[in-house]
Amino acid sequence: MKKILIITRNLPPLVGGMERLNWHMADELSKYAEVRVIGPRGSKALKPENIRLSEAPLKPFPLFMLIAFIKAIWFALIDRPDIILAGSGLTAPLALIASKSIGAKSSAYLHGLDIIVSNKLYQVIWVPLLSRIDNIIVNSIPTKQLALEANIAERKISVVHPGVDLSIAAKSAESLQAFKQKYGLENRKILLSIGRLTTRKGLKEFVENSLPVIVKQEKSAILVIVGEAPTNSLGAEVQSRESIEHAAQANGVGDHIKILGRVNEEILTLILLSADVHIFPIRYIKGDPEGFGMVALEAAAHGLPTVAFATGGVIDAVGDEQSGYLVSSGDYLMLASKIIHIIQNDKLKWQSSSLNFAKNFAWPNFGMKIIASLQQSFGDKKR
């Protein structure tokens, strides 16, 4: 395997799990092959060191697809890559057409929503083309099932869970204390939510159904929310900051919620290390699945356990009774009970078991599994 061309609309500085995954996928693959990436405008400044990157305008979407398509054909012709890899189902048609133009192999990493998104045009044009891709990599076992239901042959599919960064910078007790003082979190049991404020994330319902139960048992509990409404998401509906705050006031827990919005990496690390539990009350919404749940894995890498509803790919991202608890979807009372159990018990024990769980998902392991999937499908011979 000598050359790989990756086409993706999801890279930093855009924020999200897909963006981090595509960045690390390019970085890890560059250890095994010569990698070129076609990505959104602004991504070149933050690209991995050992790749070449060419940009296309993020918006409007048709313009991105047109420019990315032209560049895909051009780089296919001049670089002659062995494999053209789509970073999601969205760019899979580009990878397929560009690969056919030079007789290369095509591959796509699928995340779940990019298979079943409720968009008629996408379902009519994009999804049928997925079955023509030579190699399909999915982020979880539930996403594999979605791929099978989309008529993708099982022999083409391999499951490679997203990875996580284990090189967490240590923070002094003084810096953690200063962080808590700044945000009024001293002597509080911190329940942390990280992610875009989509309907699927279920924060409003959690505030209505679980948080009052938790506060009744643990007066110091406070829900800290990091994230904002999405602007470039594929079909996701949002829950506004105001609707979540209104739900808290209406249920008597207005003083037990703090929404920080978007924060920098330094603050994010401090809050992950300061929190007592990560909450992940993902709702099952037809047509809007949680493909994996990378944030739960990132919490584990900081020694922070997660309590989550067992839906979609979350079942692969949380080790039940190891990196937290999985609860039957929609059982808000049990969700509250498990959260109370964690915040009122040994924090060091959960830190240790969560870290051990996360070690299985280190990014270098992810890279080796991606390479193994490609080699299994295509071999490692020059064309």
Phi, psi and omega in degrees: 000118187247316186226138178228132173251124179251134177240120182209147173261002185241097176211154170302143020277000171299147188249132177154170181297320179296324180294315178296319181297314181295323177299311182290327178297316177297317181297313182292320180294333179292347176282344185242341186209168172279121189242130169241143181235138167254118186223182182285157179302134182101345184280341183295324182292339183245014185292156171302151189299321191261021177240160170259139184224135176239139188258155171227148180301133180294318182232151353289160185304315179301325179292319176303312183297321181294310181295317180297323179295314179299316180291324179298316178295317181297310182290330175298319182287322184271330182265334184053058180295151177284326182224138172245119191245125175271134180284350175197175178297335182300320182259007181300319178300325179294317178297320181295310183294316181296322180293320179295330184293337181235004180076024176273177177263150180246148178214158177211140174260119184253146189246350179119291179298330180286004173256318190243013180308138185278077177219118188300314180299316181298317182292328182281322186257306188291307190299315177302329180289335180300325181291347180265353175291141185290323185221128180243125176248131182239157188272352181197168177295317175300324177293327175300319179296321177297322179295319178297320179291341176270015176069029172272129184297136183299327181297338180274346193260135170228147180261121175230107181294146174303159182259186181210149178274120181264355183273067182280125180291132180293145177238138181288158177301327180293318180291324177294319179294320179296321177299313181297320179297316183300321185256011177066039184247013179295139178058029177247149170271113190265118171263123188248134170238130178234130175146169179293146186277070178263160178302322181299329183292337169071025183291320180300315180293324177296316180296325181283321192252333184250317186301318177300324178293318181294314182297325179298324180271330183224095186299335183274359183293139176217134178268119178253124184249123175249120180144168180216172179296141181287152177239341182235023185279152182274088172084005184282136173270156188247158166246124184285156174304319182295322181293325178290316178296321178296319178298321179295314179298316183295336182253015173074021180237027181300330179273004183242029179215139177219122180255115182270343184073213180277134180232163178280172185297324180298313180293321180299317179297317180298318182287326176297322180281339181269335187290160179259332179201144173262128180255141186218071186277055184300132177266146172279116177232119181302130180086000180216069185279157169270106188296322180214296184106057184300329183297329177293322178290321178293325175298315180299323179294341175262009180078020184251120179285157180241139168247124189218157168284138182277082179222146179058212183287357177301330181296339177269341186265347179237125175274106183302124182070006175245306176249023179139211181225144171254132185238144178307135185305129177088356180271083186290331179290318177291323176301314179297319181299316181291324177295315178300318180301317182291313187286344179257008182234189191297109181291323182295324179297315180293324178300313182295312183290326178294317178298319179298321177295316183295330183301334179291346188245021181304144183304321177301324176295320176302313181299317179297323180288324176297314178299317180299320178296316180294319181292323180295323181280321190244348187076181182238039182254147175289143177287000000 
